[in-house]
Amino acid sequence: MRFTLPVIGAALALSVGASAAVAQQQHGASSRQHHHKTHKRVKSHVALHVSKHSVLTGESVTVRGKVRPGGGHRVKVVFGGSDPKVLALHTKSNGTFKATWDVGSLGNYKVEAFGIHDKQVRGSHSKVRHLTSYRLAGASYYGPGLYGNGVACGGTLLPGTLGVANKTLPCGTLVKLRYNGRSVTVPVIDRGPYVAGREYDLTTATKERLGFPGVGTVMANH
């Protein structure tokens, strides 16, 4: 009997210790599950707006948007084009963001906002917005009296031909022109004009699409 009691005591101690260890493991697992549930990421949405879609080189463009759900989030706004740029931003507590970018080069840009994956939300991206940077260029037009003649880049000039003449741009280069709120994108089809101060000769059809008077200044992305 003297030997039996210590053995029973030791067994009870081991049993209590094992139960405590199991309970601690279960508590730890429960805490981890609770922690995981607390930080479950939710789907997010990013909206993006651009203040202008047509600007002159050197002008500023303002982008603004919102991440839902609200809160403080990291956002990247990407300008893809001839002068690519990435803006790293943080939203306000209500999820909104705003930034200004000085457009430094001519060309067409795709603008998109990306919400960065974090503890609260999954990553997301906005719809693509488009932006064109122009410069001012002297222009005139040609066509009447020349219909039926060949053009330098191949083909025949007709009343319905869309295109421009330029002295240096490669044939086929797509040039986006803008005048009084109207725009058109046409290829370089010919050489000219050869008048001082003028860089583009518009065909009659191009002139009419723009509502261009005949001689003046247009906005061009080349």
ZADREN-436889 format. One record per atom (N, C-alpha, C): residue in three letters; x, y, z negated. Coordinates in nm, 3 decimals. Atoms other than C-alpha are relative to their C-alpha. Layout:
Ala|X|Y|Z
...
//
This chain:
Met|0.082|-0.119|0.000
Met|0.000|0.000|0.000
Met|0.086|0.124|0.000
Arg|-0.088|-0.116|0.002
Arg|0.285|0.238|-0.072
Arg|0.049|0.035|0.139
Phe|-0.051|-0.026|-0.136
Phe|0.399|0.197|0.290
Phe|-0.111|0.035|0.096
Thr|0.112|-0.022|-0.091
Thr|0.053|0.212|0.446
Thr|-0.042|0.146|0.004
Leu|0.046|-0.139|0.007
Leu|-0.041|0.564|0.328
Leu|0.087|0.096|0.082
Pro|-0.083|-0.089|-0.084
Pro|0.260|0.742|0.482
Pro|-0.022|-0.023|0.149
Val|0.021|0.031|-0.141
Val|0.196|0.563|0.812
Val|-0.130|0.061|0.048
Ile|0.129|-0.057|-0.035
Ile|-0.169|0.669|0.811
Ile|0.011|0.152|0.010
Gly|-0.018|-0.146|-0.002
Gly|-0.065|1.029|0.730
Gly|0.070|0.045|0.126
Ala|-0.074|-0.036|-0.120
Ala|0.182|1.036|1.013
Ala|-0.088|-0.011|0.123
Ala|0.089|0.020|-0.114
Ala|-0.079|0.902|1.255
Ala|-0.099|0.115|0.008
Leu|0.094|-0.111|0.001
Leu|-0.327|1.169|1.145
Leu|0.067|0.129|0.049
Ala|-0.073|-0.121|-0.040
Ala|-0.064|1.441|1.191
Ala|0.021|0.002|0.151
Leu|-0.021|0.009|-0.144
Leu|0.014|1.318|1.542
Leu|-0.130|0.026|0.075
Ser|0.131|-0.018|-0.063
Ser|-0.356|1.307|1.625
Ser|-0.042|0.146|-0.001
Val|0.034|-0.142|0.009
Val|-0.411|1.662|1.501
Val|0.085|0.083|0.094
Gly|-0.090|-0.074|-0.089
Gly|-0.106|1.786|1.689
Gly|-0.038|-0.018|0.146
Ala|0.040|0.027|-0.139
Ala|-0.218|1.618|2.010
Ala|-0.127|0.075|0.034
Ser|0.126|-0.072|-0.026
Ser|-0.568|1.766|1.976
Ser|0.026|0.149|0.017
Ala|-0.033|-0.142|-0.011
Ala|-0.420|2.111|1.923
Ala|0.065|0.031|0.134
Ala|-0.068|-0.021|-0.128
Ala|-0.198|2.073|2.230
Ala|-0.099|-0.003|0.115
Val|0.102|0.010|-0.104
Val|-0.494|1.962|2.443
Val|-0.086|0.125|0.002
Ala|0.083|-0.120|0.010
Ala|-0.702|2.253|2.315
Ala|0.072|0.121|0.056
Gln|-0.078|-0.112|-0.050
Gln|-0.420|2.495|2.392
Gln|0.010|-0.004|0.151
Gln|-0.007|0.014|-0.145
Gln|-0.386|2.356|2.747
Gln|-0.132|0.041|0.065
Gln|0.131|-0.034|-0.053
Gln|-0.761|2.386|2.803
Gln|-0.024|0.150|-0.005
His|0.014|-0.145|0.013
His|-0.756|2.744|2.673
His|0.083|0.073|0.104
Gly|-0.087|-0.062|-0.101
Gly|-0.464|2.826|2.901
Gly|-0.060|-0.012|0.139
Ala|0.063|0.019|-0.131
Ala|-0.640|2.677|3.203
Ala|-0.120|0.091|0.016
Ser|0.117|-0.088|-0.004
Ser|-0.957|2.867|3.114
Ser|0.041|0.144|0.021
Ser|-0.048|-0.138|-0.014
Ser|-0.759|3.192|3.084
Ser|0.046|0.028|0.143
Arg|-0.047|-0.018|-0.136
Arg|-0.595|3.136|3.420
Arg|-0.116|0.010|0.098
Gln|0.117|-0.006|-0.087
Gln|-0.931|3.067|3.584
Gln|-0.070|0.134|-0.014
His|0.064|-0.130|0.022
His|-1.076|3.381|3.424
His|0.080|0.111|0.066
His|-0.088|-0.100|-0.061
His|-0.774|3.584|3.539
His|-0.015|-0.002|0.152
His|0.014|0.013|-0.145
His|-0.812|3.445|3.891
His|-0.132|0.061|0.047
Lys|0.130|-0.053|-0.037
Lys|-1.181|3.532|3.901
Lys|-0.002|0.152|-0.010
Thr|-0.001|-0.145|0.022
Thr|-1.115|3.880|3.767
Thr|0.067|0.072|0.117
His|-0.076|-0.064|-0.105
His|-0.868|3.956|4.049
His|-0.031|-0.056|0.138
Lys|0.038|0.052|-0.130
Lys|-1.057|3.793|4.334
Lys|-0.012|0.116|0.099
Arg|0.002|-0.107|-0.099
Arg|-1.003|4.006|4.647
Arg|-0.131|-0.003|0.079
Val|0.124|-0.011|-0.076
Val|-1.309|4.130|4.832
Val|0.030|0.054|0.138
Lys|-0.016|-0.050|-0.137
Lys|-1.356|4.214|5.197
Lys|-0.008|0.152|0.000
Ser|0.001|-0.147|-0.008
Ser|-1.281|4.577|5.285
Ser|-0.033|0.046|0.142
His|0.032|-0.061|-0.130
His|-1.375|4.812|5.568
His|0.067|0.135|0.008
Val|-0.067|-0.129|-0.019
Val|-1.179|5.106|5.710
Val|-0.066|0.076|0.114
Ala|0.054|-0.088|-0.103
Ala|-1.339|5.393|5.899
Ala|0.105|0.106|0.033
Leu|-0.099|-0.098|-0.041
Leu|-1.125|5.637|6.101
Leu|-0.061|0.098|0.099
His|0.046|-0.104|-0.092
His|-1.201|5.967|6.275
His|0.118|0.090|0.036
Val|-0.106|-0.088|-0.049
Val|-0.973|6.190|6.484
Val|-0.064|0.135|0.035
Ser|0.060|-0.133|-0.018
Ser|-1.035|6.566|6.492
Ser|-0.011|0.041|0.146
Lys|0.001|-0.032|-0.143
Lys|-0.951|6.598|6.866
Lys|0.048|-0.120|0.078
His|-0.045|0.109|-0.088
His|-0.914|6.352|7.149
His|0.082|0.052|0.117
Ser|-0.080|-0.064|-0.105
Ser|-0.748|6.599|7.387
Ser|0.072|0.118|-0.062
Val|-0.079|-0.108|0.060
Val|-0.463|6.825|7.272
Val|0.114|0.038|0.093
Leu|-0.122|-0.039|-0.067
Leu|-0.176|7.021|7.413
Leu|0.119|-0.043|-0.085
Thr|-0.118|0.042|0.073
Thr|0.169|6.894|7.319
Thr|0.045|0.110|-0.096
Gly|-0.040|-0.095|0.102
Gly|0.283|7.058|6.997
Gly|-0.113|0.039|-0.094
Glu|0.113|-0.028|0.087
Glu|-0.067|7.095|6.857
Glu|-0.012|-0.109|-0.106
Ser|0.019|0.095|0.109
Ser|-0.179|6.918|6.540
Ser|-0.134|-0.071|0.013
Val|0.122|0.080|0.004
Val|-0.436|6.644|6.503
Val|-0.022|-0.044|-0.144
Thr|0.034|0.045|0.134
Thr|-0.615|6.564|6.179
Thr|-0.074|-0.133|0.008
Val|0.070|0.128|0.010
Val|-0.712|6.206|6.099
Val|-0.057|-0.011|-0.140
Arg|0.060|0.022|0.130
Arg|-0.948|6.122|5.819
Arg|-0.081|-0.129|0.003
Gly|0.074|0.125|0.004
Gly|-1.124|5.811|5.703
Gly|-0.034|-0.041|-0.141
Lys|0.042|0.051|0.130
Lys|-1.250|5.597|5.421
Lys|0.013|-0.151|-0.005
Val|-0.008|0.144|0.025
Val|-1.182|5.253|5.276
Val|-0.114|-0.036|-0.094
Arg|0.105|0.050|0.088
Arg|-1.478|5.065|5.129
Arg|0.032|-0.143|-0.037
Pro|0.049|-0.081|0.112
Pro|-1.513|4.964|4.853
Pro|0.101|0.106|-0.040
Gly|-0.086|-0.111|0.040
Gly|-1.372|5.282|4.700
Gly|0.108|-0.042|-0.099
Gly|-0.114|0.026|0.089
Gly|-1.073|5.310|4.472
Gly|0.128|0.044|0.065
Gly|-0.130|-0.036|-0.056
Gly|-0.706|5.376|4.521
Gly|0.056|-0.112|0.085
His|-0.053|0.102|-0.092
His|-0.573|5.188|4.825
His|0.111|0.061|0.085
Arg|-0.102|-0.044|-0.095
Arg|-0.274|5.206|5.056
Arg|-0.053|-0.016|0.142
Val|0.047|0.000|-0.138
Val|-0.343|5.288|5.420
Val|0.115|0.040|0.091
Lys|-0.094|-0.042|-0.103
Lys|-0.126|5.307|5.731
Lys|-0.078|0.043|0.123
Val|0.062|-0.047|-0.124
Val|-0.233|5.516|6.031
Val|0.107|-0.008|0.107
Val|-0.099|0.026|-0.105
Val|-0.055|5.407|6.349
Val|-0.040|0.072|0.129
Phe|0.017|-0.066|-0.130
Phe|-0.020|5.626|6.659
Phe|0.086|-0.076|0.100
Gly|-0.075|0.077|-0.099
Gly|0.080|5.398|6.945
Gly|0.001|0.071|0.134
Gly|-0.010|-0.070|-0.128
Gly|0.210|5.568|7.259
Gly|0.142|0.037|0.030
Ser|-0.134|-0.041|-0.043
Ser|0.504|5.753|7.409
Ser|0.086|0.051|-0.117
Asp|-0.072|-0.047|0.118
Asp|0.598|5.899|7.069
Asp|-0.061|-0.065|-0.123
Pro|0.069|0.073|0.106
Pro|0.490|5.628|6.820
Pro|0.031|0.055|-0.139
Lys|-0.013|-0.054|0.136
Lys|0.434|5.730|6.460
Lys|-0.086|-0.083|-0.094
Val|0.077|0.069|0.103
Val|0.322|5.557|6.140
Val|-0.006|0.091|-0.124
Leu|0.018|-0.080|0.121
Leu|0.177|5.755|5.848
Leu|-0.043|-0.092|-0.113
Ala|0.033|0.080|0.117
Ala|0.176|5.584|5.506
Ala|-0.076|0.089|-0.099
Leu|0.087|-0.084|0.082
Leu|-0.109|5.719|5.294
Leu|-0.056|-0.078|-0.119
His|0.074|0.056|0.112
His|-0.289|5.660|4.963
His|-0.137|0.066|-0.004
Thr|0.134|-0.057|0.005
Thr|-0.662|5.704|4.932
Thr|-0.026|0.066|-0.135
Lys|0.048|-0.057|0.126
Lys|-0.834|5.915|4.670
Lys|-0.083|-0.106|-0.072
Ser|0.075|0.096|0.079
Ser|-1.039|5.745|4.399
Ser|-0.130|-0.044|0.068
Asn|0.124|0.037|-0.071
Asn|-1.345|5.749|4.626
Asn|0.028|-0.074|0.131
Gly|-0.037|0.077|-0.118
Gly|-1.152|5.568|4.903
Gly|0.030|0.081|0.123
Thr|-0.022|-0.083|-0.119
Thr|-1.108|5.865|5.138
Thr|0.149|0.033|0.017
Phe|-0.137|-0.043|-0.030
Phe|-0.784|5.970|5.310
Phe|-0.004|0.102|0.112
Lys|-0.009|-0.105|-0.101
Lys|-0.671|6.255|5.532
Lys|0.147|0.031|0.024
Ala|-0.139|-0.035|-0.033
Ala|-0.349|6.348|5.715
Ala|0.002|0.079|0.130
Thr|-0.018|-0.080|-0.121
Thr|-0.221|6.581|5.987
Thr|0.128|-0.044|0.070
Trp|-0.116|0.041|-0.080
Trp|0.016|6.485|6.270
Trp|0.021|0.098|0.113
Asp|-0.036|-0.089|-0.110
Asp|0.198|6.716|6.512
Asp|0.036|-0.085|0.121
Val|-0.021|0.083|-0.119
Val|0.180|6.561|6.859
Val|0.122|0.054|0.075
Gly|-0.127|-0.048|-0.054
Gly|0.532|6.581|6.997
Gly|0.028|-0.033|0.144
Ser|-0.031|0.042|-0.137
Ser|0.516|6.413|7.338
Ser|-0.127|-0.017|0.082
Leu|0.111|0.021|-0.093
Leu|0.294|6.391|7.643
Leu|-0.039|-0.147|0.002
Gly|0.039|0.138|-0.022
Gly|0.090|6.081|7.701
Gly|-0.130|-0.038|-0.068
Asn|0.122|0.057|0.057
Asn|-0.194|5.858|7.590
Asn|0.035|-0.078|-0.127
Tyr|-0.025|0.066|0.128
Tyr|-0.216|5.729|7.233
Tyr|-0.121|-0.080|-0.045
Lys|0.102|0.076|0.070
Lys|-0.411|5.462|7.052
Lys|0.022|0.021|-0.149
Val|-0.011|-0.031|0.143
Val|-0.482|5.554|6.691
Val|-0.082|-0.101|-0.079
Glu|0.068|0.103|0.078
Glu|-0.570|5.290|6.433
Glu|0.044|0.009|-0.146
Ala|-0.030|-0.001|0.143
Ala|-0.589|5.276|6.051
Ala|-0.006|-0.143|-0.053
Phe|-0.005|0.132|0.061
Phe|-0.493|4.967|5.851
Phe|-0.008|0.013|-0.152
Gly|0.008|0.008|0.146
Gly|-0.607|4.906|5.493
Gly|0.092|-0.112|-0.046
Ile|-0.100|0.098|0.042
Ile|-0.324|4.726|5.312
Ile|-0.058|-0.096|-0.103
His|0.041|0.105|0.092
His|-0.393|4.397|5.132
His|0.054|0.030|-0.140
Asp|-0.047|-0.022|0.137
Asp|-0.380|4.448|4.754
Asp|-0.079|-0.089|-0.096
Lys|0.064|0.086|0.099
Lys|-0.514|4.300|4.427
Lys|-0.152|0.005|0.007
Gln|0.145|-0.016|-0.003
Gln|-0.865|4.433|4.485
Gln|-0.064|-0.040|0.133
Val|0.063|0.020|-0.131
Val|-0.925|4.404|4.860
Val|0.092|-0.073|0.096
Arg|-0.077|0.061|-0.108
Arg|-0.819|4.205|5.163
Arg|0.030|0.105|0.106
Gly|-0.039|-0.094|-0.104
Gly|-0.647|4.381|5.450
Gly|-0.108|0.015|0.107
Ser|0.099|-0.025|-0.104
Ser|-0.859|4.539|5.724
Ser|0.053|0.106|0.095
His|-0.043|-0.104|-0.093
His|-0.832|4.771|6.022
His|-0.121|0.067|0.063
Ser|0.109|-0.080|-0.056
Ser|-1.042|5.040|6.185
Ser|-0.017|-0.028|0.149
Lys|0.012|-0.001|-0.145
Lys|-1.172|5.073|6.538
Lys|0.112|0.087|0.057
Val|-0.105|-0.078|-0.066
Val|-0.914|5.207|6.783
Val|-0.059|0.130|0.054
Arg|0.038|-0.130|-0.055
Arg|-0.945|5.578|6.862
Arg|0.104|0.039|0.105
His|-0.090|-0.038|-0.108
His|-0.790|5.737|7.172
His|0.027|0.150|-0.001
Leu|-0.046|-0.139|0.001
Leu|-0.594|6.058|7.204
Leu|0.092|0.020|0.120
Thr|-0.088|-0.034|-0.112
Thr|-0.431|6.225|7.505
Thr|0.065|0.135|-0.025
Ser|-0.077|-0.123|0.015
Ser|-0.157|6.487|7.483
Ser|0.035|0.053|0.139
Tyr|-0.019|-0.061|-0.132
Tyr|-0.137|6.727|7.779
Tyr|0.098|0.117|-0.005
Arg|-0.069|-0.128|-0.017
Arg|0.067|7.018|7.910
Arg|-0.075|0.078|0.108
Leu|0.062|-0.083|-0.103
Leu|-0.046|7.307|8.127
Leu|0.082|-0.004|0.128
Ala|-0.070|0.008|-0.129
Ala|0.038|7.283|8.497
Ala|-0.078|0.076|0.107
Gly|0.062|-0.071|-0.112
Gly|-0.029|7.501|8.800
Gly|-0.046|-0.100|0.105
Ala|0.055|0.094|-0.098
Ala|-0.246|7.333|9.060
Ala|-0.074|0.072|0.112
Ser|0.080|-0.046|-0.114
Ser|-0.415|7.381|9.396
Ser|-0.067|-0.125|0.058
Tyr|0.061|0.119|-0.060
Tyr|-0.603|7.151|9.632
Tyr|0.023|0.001|0.151
Tyr|-0.017|0.012|-0.146
Tyr|-0.581|7.024|9.988
Tyr|-0.095|-0.106|0.053
Gly|0.088|0.099|-0.062
Gly|-0.786|6.820|10.231
Gly|-0.061|0.046|0.129
Pro|0.065|-0.043|-0.125
Pro|-0.997|7.011|10.485
Pro|0.103|0.031|0.108
Gly|-0.094|-0.019|-0.110
Gly|-0.822|7.005|10.820
Gly|0.107|-0.106|0.005
Leu|-0.104|0.104|0.005
Leu|-0.599|6.715|10.712
Leu|-0.058|-0.140|-0.005
Tyr|0.061|0.133|0.007
Tyr|-0.850|6.431|10.696
Tyr|0.037|-0.083|0.123
Gly|-0.044|0.090|-0.106
Gly|-0.737|6.134|10.897
Gly|0.150|-0.011|0.008
Asn|-0.147|0.006|0.002
Asn|-0.369|6.209|10.839
Asn|0.047|-0.100|-0.106
Gly|-0.059|0.089|0.098
Gly|-0.142|5.969|10.656
Gly|0.055|0.078|-0.119
Val|-0.060|-0.061|0.120
Val|-0.015|6.040|10.305
Val|0.131|-0.070|-0.031
Ala|-0.138|0.048|0.021
Ala|0.341|5.991|10.179
Ala|0.008|-0.136|-0.068
Cys|-0.006|0.127|0.074
Cys|0.258|5.696|9.954
Cys|-0.072|-0.113|0.071
Gly|0.070|0.102|-0.077
Gly|0.070|5.507|10.224
Gly|-0.150|0.019|-0.006
Gly|0.145|-0.018|-0.005
Gly|-0.290|5.523|10.337
Gly|-0.037|0.124|0.079
Thr|0.053|-0.111|-0.079
Thr|-0.509|5.784|10.500
Thr|-0.081|0.093|-0.090
Leu|0.075|-0.099|0.078
Leu|-0.647|6.104|10.350
Leu|-0.140|0.014|0.057
Leu|0.140|-0.010|-0.039
Leu|-1.027|6.105|10.357
Leu|-0.073|0.091|-0.098
Pro|0.072|-0.089|0.091
Pro|-1.294|6.331|10.202
Pro|-0.024|-0.061|-0.139
Gly|0.027|0.063|0.130
Gly|-1.357|6.075|9.927
Gly|0.124|-0.051|-0.072
Thr|-0.124|0.049|0.062
Thr|-0.989|6.003|9.846
Thr|0.026|0.069|-0.133
Leu|-0.036|-0.053|0.131
Leu|-0.909|6.045|9.476
Leu|0.151|-0.012|-0.018
Gly|-0.144|0.004|0.021
Gly|-0.548|6.138|9.400
Gly|0.058|0.139|-0.006
Val|-0.071|-0.128|0.005
Val|-0.289|6.409|9.366
Val|0.132|-0.013|0.074
Ala|-0.135|-0.008|-0.055
Ala|0.029|6.517|9.539
Ala|0.090|0.062|-0.106
Asn|-0.099|-0.052|0.094
Asn|0.339|6.574|9.327
Asn|0.137|-0.024|0.061
Lys|-0.131|0.009|-0.067
Lys|0.700|6.629|9.427
Lys|0.089|-0.110|-0.057
Thr|-0.098|0.089|0.063
Thr|0.872|6.392|9.180
Thr|-0.055|-0.128|-0.063
Leu|0.053|0.120|0.066
Leu|0.640|6.142|9.010
Leu|-0.007|-0.116|0.099
Pro|0.006|0.116|-0.091
Pro|0.661|5.789|9.156
Pro|-0.140|-0.022|0.054
Cys|0.130|0.031|-0.060
Cys|0.385|5.687|9.393
Cys|-0.075|-0.099|-0.089
Gly|0.083|0.088|0.080
Gly|0.099|5.523|9.210
Gly|-0.009|0.038|-0.146
Thr|0.008|-0.044|0.140
Thr|0.165|5.699|8.878
Thr|-0.139|0.054|-0.029
Leu|0.133|-0.047|0.037
Leu|-0.168|5.752|8.705
Leu|0.013|0.128|-0.082
Val|-0.005|-0.130|0.065
Val|-0.212|6.115|8.607
Val|-0.140|0.034|-0.051
Lys|0.127|-0.043|0.058
Lys|-0.487|6.224|8.371
Lys|-0.004|0.152|-0.001
Leu|0.016|-0.144|-0.009
Leu|-0.609|6.576|8.443
Leu|-0.125|0.042|-0.076
Arg|0.115|-0.052|0.075
Arg|-0.845|6.790|8.236
Arg|-0.020|0.147|0.034
Tyr|0.031|-0.139|-0.030
Tyr|-1.023|7.112|8.319
Tyr|-0.141|0.031|-0.052
Asn|0.130|-0.044|0.054
Asn|-1.302|7.290|8.128
Asn|-0.084|-0.114|-0.057
Gly|0.073|0.108|0.066
Gly|-1.393|6.979|7.929
Gly|-0.025|-0.123|0.084
Arg|0.017|0.116|-0.087
Arg|-1.398|6.743|8.227
Arg|0.137|-0.060|0.029
Ser|-0.129|0.065|-0.025
Ser|-1.126|6.485|8.291
Ser|-0.015|-0.109|0.104
Val|-0.003|0.105|-0.100
Val|-1.026|6.239|8.560
Val|0.142|-0.057|0.003
Thr|-0.131|0.065|-0.012
Thr|-0.742|5.987|8.598
Thr|0.014|-0.050|0.143
Val|-0.019|0.032|-0.142
Val|-0.605|5.951|8.952
Val|0.148|-0.032|0.026
Pro|-0.139|0.033|-0.033
Pro|-0.288|5.815|9.121
Pro|0.069|0.109|0.082
Val|-0.081|-0.083|-0.090
Val|-0.006|6.006|9.285
Val|-0.001|-0.068|0.136
Ile|0.011|0.061|-0.133
Ile|-0.065|5.948|9.657
Ile|0.081|0.074|0.106
Asp|-0.064|-0.082|-0.103
Asp|0.134|6.221|9.829
Asp|0.106|0.089|-0.063
Arg|-0.103|-0.092|0.047
Arg|0.420|6.473|9.805
Arg|-0.046|0.144|0.022
Gly|0.039|-0.139|-0.003
Gly|0.372|6.842|9.738
Gly|-0.047|0.040|-0.139
Pro|0.005|-0.113|-0.093
Pro|0.271|7.113|9.674
Pro|0.136|0.070|0.009
Tyr|-0.128|-0.069|-0.020
Tyr|0.552|7.328|9.805
Tyr|-0.019|0.151|-0.010
Val|0.024|-0.141|0.030
Val|0.433|7.658|9.665
Val|0.050|0.026|-0.141
Ala|-0.058|-0.030|0.131
Ala|0.616|7.820|9.374
Ala|-0.109|0.011|-0.107
Gly|0.093|-0.008|0.112
Gly|0.441|7.778|9.040
Gly|-0.110|-0.105|0.000
Arg|0.101|0.105|-0.006
Arg|0.226|7.482|9.148
Arg|0.066|-0.137|-0.006
Glu|-0.058|0.133|0.019
Glu|0.295|7.125|9.040
Glu|-0.086|-0.112|0.056
Tyr|0.091|0.102|-0.050
Tyr|-0.010|6.937|9.161
Tyr|-0.088|0.056|0.111
Asp|0.101|-0.026|-0.102
Asp|-0.218|6.937|9.476
Asp|-0.108|-0.106|-0.018
Leu|0.111|0.092|0.020
Leu|-0.558|6.781|9.411
Leu|-0.072|-0.025|0.132
Thr|0.084|0.024|-0.116
Thr|-0.753|6.609|9.684
Thr|-0.137|0.064|-0.025
Thr|0.132|-0.061|0.013
Thr|-1.098|6.749|9.753
Thr|-0.089|-0.076|-0.098
Ala|0.083|0.081|0.089
Ala|-1.268|6.459|9.573
Ala|0.041|0.018|-0.146
Thr|-0.048|-0.021|0.136
Thr|-1.047|6.508|9.267
Thr|-0.041|0.138|-0.050
Lys|0.041|-0.136|0.033
Lys|-1.114|6.881|9.268
Lys|-0.147|0.004|-0.042
Glu|0.143|-0.002|0.029
Glu|-1.489|6.819|9.274
Glu|-0.033|-0.073|-0.129
Arg|0.023|0.074|0.125
Arg|-1.475|6.562|8.993
Arg|0.030|0.089|-0.121
Leu|-0.041|-0.086|0.112
Leu|-1.301|6.819|8.771
Leu|-0.080|0.130|-0.008
Gly|0.063|-0.131|-0.005
Gly|-1.508|7.117|8.878
Gly|0.105|0.109|0.008
Phe|-0.113|-0.092|-0.011
Phe|-1.176|7.285|8.961
Phe|-0.026|0.099|0.114
Pro|0.034|-0.100|-0.102
Pro|-1.209|7.613|9.157
Pro|0.085|-0.005|0.126
Gly|-0.085|0.006|-0.120
Gly|-0.919|7.544|9.395
Gly|0.142|0.037|-0.030
Val|-0.133|-0.042|0.044
Val|-0.623|7.731|9.248
Val|-0.011|0.044|-0.145
Gly|0.005|-0.039|0.141
Gly|-0.545|7.764|8.878
Gly|0.088|-0.088|-0.083
Thr|-0.080|0.078|0.095
Thr|-0.415|7.580|8.575
Thr|-0.084|-0.116|-0.054
Val|0.066|0.118|0.056
Val|-0.507|7.227|8.467
Val|0.084|-0.053|-0.114
Met|-0.075|0.075|0.103
Met|-0.409|7.011|8.170
Met|0.037|-0.133|0.060
Ala|-0.048|0.126|-0.059
Ala|-0.195|6.714|8.277
Ala|0.081|-0.077|-0.103
Asn|-0.073|0.082|0.098
Asn|-0.053|6.422|8.080
Asn|0.136|-0.047|0.053
His|-0.136|0.025|-0.051
His|0.264|6.409|8.295
His|0.062|0.134|0.040
//
